[in-house]
């Protein structure tokens, strides 16, 4: 009895540990501090649009296999049994799908007597040559897969670029919080100092009120900065697949100015967007080639073997019983047939005209993409130059603002200045610190813009992760 109680007590002591282990086992492990490279790699693994593109590639690959099946012979089989009358007449019946066909001589009778009938047969059809029609179909299916592969690459690039931009945005928001927190700390020190002076009746009460107002304004700025961090973290969470509260970013490299390396040259044809568009044009041209191979005769080598059974005699009598329920007359045939849709030329020409117009439109769109990429690259280069100039100036701005704040504070304490000068100096210093932190990140963001225009994120990720 005591042993049972001891075992229960031991189990209860370890129960919280078991529950914690089970909880952790049901959660995916995410890095506590995501790096930029980890963010991009995780986004490429988890983002749903990439899986959509991957499945579209699988569907396109199946389309190639489907197109290749046209080279195989076609085998059709049929089997049937029926109980029907046998009244037959002379005369023409136009092609239709309602009245069943009937074979045999015209007996001149009209009665409702029925007999068994049966048939079984196989028809093999093979097209030995087709003037390139099947090759064109396979080529079009291959072009479709190539386009889907290009779409996957473009999707991966877009997701990676968006994830990198969201990461840099989070770092910028965190730096804004740090600067805003420093502003709150300075405003708090000033409020306490002035409160002590007012209590000692060395300063008017209005100064304390002004100091409290400045402290409240600094806190509001800090709250807004923290809100921006939460929004940026939520935006980043869609790429890494983690809850926003579990995401933390630490990128010391992004807080430093990158070296002034030569800007990556632009080759618009290498950008995933341009590659995808060119693949779309190639697919349309392959589809046009199918139309160009359509207006040719179709040659078929055919072989058939079949057997029929009937319970009816030529003289009009029926055999009775189950006669005719099983096939009892056999035949076979080998032949060669040709079909040529003579009057399809007008519709095929119209389709070719429409397809050619679509090709010209997509080609023009490819040229437009090249122009837009060039403009984007030029803008990114201009942003980089401006961002570097700003980043070179903001340290001077911070130094001057810090000196102005120290001087205004000293003048106020000595009675030579007023609270307005101190408040203005503190706001100027906080803004200067925010500008300085964001200026360095603006350089990295401009480099990211160049990488996006070029279509290659790897050099940027390598430099940002060194």
C-alpha angles and dihedrals in degrees: 000000000000090000091057091052091050092052091049091050091051092049091050091052092054096040095090089052092051091049092049091049091050091049093050091046090057093053127079115240115243126180112262089223113032117209122211092253092049090051094053094043092049091048091052090053100043110029110111097219090064091055089049090056091046092055090047088057089052090051091049091050089053087051090060091053089049092052091050092055087073088077091063123088117260116237120193124184131189137182129176145161127198144171110217147144120261106216105144130184139190119250146080123288117192118230111281142139102234111067114059116234120246131203130200137064126311106256098184092233130126113194137128098237113132136207136188119264131183140174139182128178150150129220121194117195125183131175106215095189135005108179091255098307095127092043088053091051092051090047090052091050090049090050089051091054091047089052092050090050089052089048090053091052091048091048091050090049093049092048092047092048092047091048092049091049091049089050093051089047090054092050090050091050091050091051090050089054091052092052092044090050090053088052091052091050092052092046090049092052090049092049092051092046093050091044089057092048091049091049088052088050090239093120133033120260090244089070090058091050091049091049091051090049091052090048091051091049091051090050090050089053089050092050091051091049091051089048089054089052092053092048091049091047091051090050091050092048092070090064100044097038096231132119111267092239090060095053121099126168127203119177113158090171091063090056090063128072111259118234117268099253125166114280114254110257119245122247106172092191090063095055112107090231092056092043091054092049093048089050089053090053091049091051091052091050090051090052089050089054089057089057091048089055094047102081098071134101116269115226121201131188107206137186128182137186121182145153132207135193132198137178093207126097126215091242091062099261127120124230092220130208116053095327110139095023089106123046113259104166119071132199139168135189141186121197150151123231136185129202126187124178096214099179095045089087093091095052093043092051090050091051090049091051092050092046092049090052090051090051091052090049093051091045089054089049089053089053090048090052090053090052092048092049090051091050091047091050092049091050091048091051090049090048090050092053092048093045092052091050091050092046089053091052102043095072087058089048092052093047092050093045092050091050091047090051092050092048094047091049092048091048091050093050091049091050095247096107139043135235092258092064092051094046092049091047092051093049090048091051093048092050091046091053091049091048091049093052093046093045092066091046089049088061090053091046090052089051088051089051090054091049090051092050091048091046099233122101097176098086090050093048091047093051094044092050099048 
